[in-house]
Structures are given as structure tokens and as C-alpha cells.
Amino acid sequence: MDNNMNSSEFVTLAHGAGGRQTAELIDRVFKAHFSNPDFTGDDAAVLPVDAGKIAFTTDGFIVSPFEFPGGNIGKLSICGTVNDLACMGAKPLYLSCAFVIEEGFPLAKLEEIAAAMKKTADEAGVRIVAGDTKVAGKGQVDHVFITTTGVGQLTEGVRTSGAFARPGDAVIVTGDVGRHGCTILLARNEFEIDADVTSDCAPLWGTVKSMIDASRDIHVIRDATRGGVGTVLYEIADQSKVGIRLNSADVPVAPEVRGVCGMLGLEPLYLACEGRLVVFAPKSEAPAILEALRKGPYSASAAIIGEVVADHPGKVVMTTEIGAQSLLPQPGGELLPRIC
């Protein structure tokens, strides 16, 4: 760190030591942004939960760069865990968050991250109730890592799983695909491509609620994060022992994302999304689900992109725009590391 810089404006190892500086960091950043009736400074939050079942999940976030068009690691950390709960039909209730911060990280940037978390949590209707902060030495962490853990209340009558897809199901995506992965790729500036692409990062409990209000007969809801829609489809085909047939012309891809993918030889179906869901439901239910989705702020371009079939179990077949059929390549190694 430059000796001319004011050390009070940067995270130091003392901020992670558990003493006065730690308390000051918590008060200045986390308590200031996260305070709510359930937020605690004790060792654990004590929370009310209604009768019934809960969903419980945890996720770590190490995205690089930590801020990008459309969000930052703070917004992403809330969306990722809220969306995992929502995919199980669970209304998000409570979150905890743990930070690992690199020594020398600007406190102003940490406050921006905390503010984004608060704003996103408020939109999702979830409360941040507990947390932890650790400071690592310079070079031991790349800026900041966040782990969030979430609890949600399961909706009665909703039961979803990757193992529940059935022949005759429609395959729905809730919006254009590949946007987040493309955004992160461009933000790293490794290819010096100038394109106006913004991450689709968004909290999706409202999107899921609109679907389950329209129909409780939904078999699968998955968020297409690492590996994108293509990887999710292969996972579901394997879990449910079914085949999937896609129509390439029906897959929504933003023109700017399609352009970048064309330049780099990438398949948009394998680029990550952070605000899109893959949904499997009986074809008879699909019109009502689509109508509900298209009224939502994050799902106006929802589309049916294919169907579930009994033949070629475990495989995903793509029908091209000229009517030819080809096997969608199976996902291999990670196309783009550290996207979430």
C-alpha cells in the first residue's frame, strides 16, 4: 500500500483481529447497511419460522472482476443464494454472509458491496441476520470473497427436482441466455472487444412466485449459472433419464451476446446466467406459466425452447434453423472460471 494513502480508508489485518477495529468495521459497513429487527451481534441469530418445511442452502462467490456492468460481488452473492432457494419453491426468509477480505481493500468499495447486498436483499424480501469477517494478507485473496447461506419457507404443493422431468414436458427459459458469462468475459478485457453487454444478475423469487401462482404443476426449476443452460439441460436429462429436444431458433439470445459469441466461437447456451431459470412443466401448463412470466421485470422474453422426449435418454438434441438435427455437445471443462 502507498504510504501516502490514508490507512483508515483501507481494510487492514487489524480489522480481522476481533478487537476495536473489527467492531468499527462492522459498525461502519455491515451494521450500517444490514441492520434490521433480526440482525444480531451475538454468535447466532434466533429466528421465527412458520410450521412446515424449510429449504437451506449455501454458496461461495469469488467472481473476477468483483464489479461488472450490472452488478458486483455483493449483489451476486444475494441473488445466487436467493435464487437457489426459489428454485425449490421456497420463499427466501433469512441470509447469513461471511466475508474474506484482502488486506488493503478500499473501505469505500466494501461499502458499495454492502449497499448492493442491502438493496438486493430488500428487493428479494429477505433479511441478512448474521455474518462473519476475516481479513487475509495481501495476495492471499483476490480482493474479496463472500459466502452466503440462506433459509427459505417451502410453498405448500410445490415440489421440484432435476429428477422430475417427464416426456411431454415443455422446456422454458425465462429470458435471453448467456448474458452474465459474456459480461464477465468482456469485463476482463482479455479480447479487447467493445460491446454493450450487461449482466442479467437478479433476484428471482418474484419470478418463481408468479409461476407457481399460475400453476403448481411444475416439475423442474433450475437457475442456469456455471455452465449455462446447456449444462443444466444435460444435468436434468441425466437425473430424469429422459431426452431433450431443442429448437435453436427459439432460444432467446441478445444480439450483442450473439455477436460476441460469433467472434469468439462460443455457444451462448454454455455461458452463465445469473438471472435466468430453466423450467420444465407439462405442455398443458406452459401457456399459463409463460403468460405470468412475461408480465415480470426479469422474464419478459421468456420462451419455450424445446420439449422432453422418451428417446435418446441423457442426451440433448438441437434442431437447427434449417431443420437438421445435431447432438448438443456435452459440457466439458469450465469454459470461463470465476464467473460467480
CORVENHU-V99411 format. One record per helix or strand of 3 or more residues. SS is the DSSP state (h for helix, s for strand). FROM is the first residue (numbers start at 1). TO is the last residue. If there is no record, write none. Layout:
SS,FROM,TO  SS,FROM,TO
//
This chain:
h,7,9  h,13,16  h,20,34  s,54,61  h,73,87  s,90,102  h,107,124  s,127,136  s,144,154  s,169,173  h,179,187  h,205,214  s,218,223  h,228,240  s,243,247  h,248,250  h,255,264  h,268,270  s,277,282  h,283,293  s,303,309  s,316,319  s,325,327
//
